[in-house]
Amino acid sequence: MALAMVVVGAVALAVAMLGAWAGAVAVGAAMLVVEGLVALQLWRWFLEPLGLPALSLAQIIGINLLISTFTWQFGRRASENDLVARLAAWGSFMAATFAIGYIVSRFL
């Protein structure tokens, strides 16, 4: 009986963690699209009148990803002196950026 309770608790925890992860992915995707829409409108207002070509939402999101790749900075947390934690954060950011960029490139 105790083992069954532990298994049920572990499954419930795993489902909760998966739900939190899926929620974070959904919020991140929504934020990326909103940022892209804002940047797209700013592009249309200020850069197209100067003769620059019109861009699609996917192109704007790609440019946003490219810029964030070059400007991302390591977080200033308690672990800022922990090289392994900083490299893990950097690697996670680069992997996520690459994956998102690949998905967005499918819409070009």
N, C-alpha and C positions, 0 to 999 in steps of 0.2 A: 504494500500500500504506500509506504513512504517513497519507494522508488518511482511509482507511478506519479506521485505528486511532484517529485523532482523533475521528471520528464515533462509533465504538463507545464510546470513553471519555466523550464528551459525553452520549450516550444513557444510559450506565450512571450517570453523575452525576445526570442528570435523574430517573431512576427512583429512585435513592437519596434524592434530595431530596423527591420526591413521597411515597415511603414514610415518610420522617421526618415530613413534614407530616401525612399521614394518621394516623400514630401519635400525634402531638401532639393532633390533633382528637379521636381516640378517647379518649385519656387525659383531656382536658379535659371531654368529655361525661360520662365515668364520674365524674369529680370533681364535676361539677354535680349529677348524680343522687344521689351519696352525700351531698353537702351538703344536698340537698333532703330526703332521707330522714331525716337527723339532725334538721334543722329541723322537719320534719313531726312527728316523735315528740316533740320538745320542746314544740311547740305543743299536741299532744294532752295531754301531762302537765301543763303549767303554765297554759295559757290557756283551753282548753275548760272546765275546771272553774270558771273565773271567768265563764262564760256567753258567751264568744266563739264564733262559729260554727266548725264543722269545715271544714277546707280540704283540697283535693286536692293531690297532689304537684305538679301543673302550677301551681297557684296559689302554692304555697310557693316554687317555683323562680322564678316571676315576681316575687314580693316580694323574693327574694334578689337578682335582677338589678336591680330598682329601687333597692334600698339600695346595691348596689355601684356603680351609676351615680353616686350622689351622694357616695360616700365614696372613690372611686378616687383615688389620688394618683400623681403622676408619679414614676417610678423615680428613685432617688438614685444615678445612675451618673456616669461621667466626663463624659457628654454633658449633664449637667443644665443647663449654661449655653447649650447649643445649642438655640435656640428652634425651629428647623425639626425637629430630632429629637424634641423634646418634643411639638410639635404633631402630628407623624406618629404618635407613640405614642398620643396622646390620640384622634386620629381613628380609628386602628386599633381601639382599645378600644371606642369608641362604635359603630363599624360592626359589630364582632363581637357586642357586647351587643344591638344592635338585631336582628341576624340570628337570634341565639339566642332572643331574646324572641319574635320572629315565629314561629319553629318551635314553641316551647313553647305559644304562644297557640292553635295549631291543636289542642292537646289539651284545651282548656277546653270 
